[in-house]
Amino acid sequence: MLENMKQAGFRMIMLGVESFSERVLKDFNKRITVPEIWKSIQRILDAGIQPLYYVIPFAPTIKLDELIDTIRQSIIALTVGVEVSINTYIWAIPGTPVYESEQHEVMYKDTFVEGANKILRKPHFILPEDPEVKTLAEKFIEHYPSYEQELCQKFGITHMPRRTASLVTFYAMLDLLGDYEQEKGLILEALDDIAHGRFIDRLAYGKKSTQTLISSMKWGSSPWAS
């Protein structure tokens, strides 16, 4: 099927991965496992098509170790030619089960209504339940703009495609947590490569390198795990 799609001119396949936590995947009723996600990514890459997946770092039920693992595996994905797009939170949409659930805390956003001279307060997104992740999410809301400005100035970045925005977002999250120097170093190297036009082309690694890196990972856990 993928070979036929390639011949037909398909250049990108988008995947709703959402998380690299088995538990969060079950909460989302994704009916897929982490090993199956990586096998799908590998097949798409090997067919010569660009995979793009969406991830939700601040999923409502995610724990801190699961968030870190999702970030780490996303860094690996970026290095093998995958595009990663971030939906930072679950949007708070009235009528949906996650919004109506009393166990979730909703963040609201005030919007000025021109002509009516009134403020409209509406649901914005769902905050994570875990106290550590919730604290990080609140810090991220406050400090992300300064991280984006700082890194864009440092590397002379004037355009923020998905790949760049994901790297900046992951860097900000890790830095707000403290430590994680190895992961942050990889992100800074990638941003420097982007700034100087050296970053990996869509499929420049080729099948052998892709398979070698992905197959060396311990399925269901971080590639950094011992």
Secondary structure, DSSP 8 states (H G I E B T S, - for coil): -HHHHHHTT--EEEEEEE-S-HHHHHHTT----HHHHHHHHHHHHHTT-EEEEEE-TB-TT--HHHHHHHHHHHHHHHHTT-EEEE--BEE--TTSHHHH-TTSEEEEEEEEETTTTEEEEEEEEEE-SSHHHHHHHHHHHHHHHHHHHHHHHHHT-----HHHHHHHHHHHHHHHH---HHHHHHHHHHHHHHHTT-S--TTTTHHHHHHHHHHTS-TTS-TT--
